[in-house]
Amino acid sequence: MRLTILGGGGFRVPLVYRALAGSGISELTLYDTDPVRVGVIRSVLDGLPDGLPDSPGVRVAADLDDALRGADFVFSAIRVGGTAGRVRDERVPLEEGVLGQETVGAGGVLYGLRTIPVALRIAERVRALAPGAWVINFTNPAGMVTEAMASVLGERVIGICDSPVGLVRRAARAAGADPDAVTYDYVGLNHLGWLRGLEYDGRDLLPGLLADAAALGSFEEGKLFGAEWLRALGALPNEYLHYYYFRRETLASVAAADETRGEFLAHQQGDFFTAAAADPSSAAELWEHARLEREETYLADSRAATGGWQRDSCDLDGGGYDRVALTLMRAIASGAGARLILNVRNGTTVPELPADAIIETVCEVDASGARPLPCAPLGPAELGLMLQLKAVERAAIEAALFKDRDAALRALALHPLVDSPAVASRILDRAAGDIA
């Protein structure tokens, strides 16, 4: 089987490569619009420690069409505008007094407006050159981008995220269960979902976990949201919901920080790529050091808003996206089946949403693709947030497709984290040159 990674110069590509050992992938093709970055990542792969059995051969494609021809799977992990675009997505909203974050709030909408046209062109080239390929979308904002690509590729594009599986595993450990042996009920949109059931050996462990303040305080989501609020919710939210439930605290934390997450990554990764390009023989060592620092500082603003605490060592290995993607790919290729939390078309899972809306929920995967499982009805609070955010996503897709400023304004102003249409209009005007 042949795998292509679009955004092959991305920092996390080596994580995927390490997971491919023994996977049945015979060739890995990397494509990136930045030849320096993809050259550095190739050097990292060449310098990884020996002992990865049956690792695929690696080649760097000359252009997008070359990368796609003959591919069985395509991982889309692009960053339109690079880290400089991310910095603007974060800074412009902050200067208008609202949250700036890569995938949440005004920053996420701006990122989507810039990314969707490129993602659609990719989808069209996949349909033309590799119509039998499965596209696994890593590109953020994942739900919005996957929904846009699905308008071209249908069910042959599946979005993934590592946040839900991380939540399930942490909750299972806190409840004293083997994370690989639990089943779970999870539903929402990307970066807006809730774990509502955690079953082991025929028993739902979630009520007991929610009643145990000490157990809740032992893992990330428990520390972020606090036992009192989690008991009131009766569910465990995805970590990104901290921006919604504690918007005042997170905004204050982000605004008070010396730099945004994008600014930190811009100089941190810029230093890495510069050093690794100058000394390719040390690229793998430099990458591992930068990777660990990146994981240690993940969601630092939310952790600062809740008293400041360090991530657990078991959450620093960088795995997540790679494991989900590999499990998904194996289940499709072999037909053996797997159960995963994925971003797929809704069907009838959430009756209040359109059938073609992308949701994030538990799916069964086999050779025919991913099918969402039925779930219990959503409460009005959760459903309300989902409906509002889906309106935002669809307005952003409309704006990106038709260069429609009114749709872009709706996408920004309807977001729960943007508190005024006037603010939304100013943000849009300031960002217009970047997203045109």
Secondary structure, 3 states (H helix, E strand, C coil): CEEEEECCCCCCHHHHHHHCCCCCCCEEEEECCCHHHHHHHHHHHHHCCCCCCCCCEEEECCCHHHHHCCCCEEEECCCCCHHHHHHHHHHHHHHCCCCECCCCHHHHHHHHHHHHHHHHHHHHHHHHHCCCCEEEECCCCHHHHHHHHHHHHHHHEEECCCHHHHHHHHHHHHCCCCCCCCEEEEEEECCEEEEEEEEECCEECHHHHHCCHHHHCCCHHHHHHCHHHHHHHCCEECHHHHHHHCHHHHHHHHHHCCCCHHHHHHHHHHHHHHHHHHCHHHHHHHHHHHHHHHHHCCCHHHHHHCCCCCCCHHHCCCCCHHHHHHHHHHHHHHCCCEEEEEEEECCCCCCCCCCCCEEEEEEEEECCEEEECCCCCCCHHHHHHHHHHHHHHHHHHHHHHHCCHHHHHHHHHCCCCCCCHHHHHHHHHHHHHHHC
